[in-house]
Amino acid sequence: MAYDAYLAERIRHKFKELNIPFEDKKMMGGICYLVDDKMCIGIVKEKLMARIDPEKTEEAFLKPGCRDMDFTHRPMKGFIFVEPEGIDRDQDLEYFIRLALEYNPKAKSSKKKSK
């Protein structure tokens, strides 16, 4: 699956502007940005995926284009999708990036598979 390369560049630019060290990794048919080895933000096709504080989900849903992340056809707690119209403006994209970065220190790290 392809992902929105322009959106990927906008995210990289914002992380660099905010001086946030990150790693990008292709996964889930798109790309994910890891901060402190934890999934933070990603892109699935043309949608933004963000890992946010579950307690902030209702607040995020007030923003245009924001909805439950249902990648597996079931909503995933603490993850949201944002449709392209919800992140057209840089300030809207930054809102979701900051929401994800705010939660990142509290998020649990994925367990690494032992080889």
Secondary structure, DSSP 8 states (H G I E B T S, - for coil): ----HHHHHHHHHHHHHTT---EEEEETTEEEEEETTEEEEEEETTEEEEE--GGGHHHHHTSTTEEE--TTSS--TTEEEE-GGGSSSHHHHHHHHHHHHHHTTTS--------
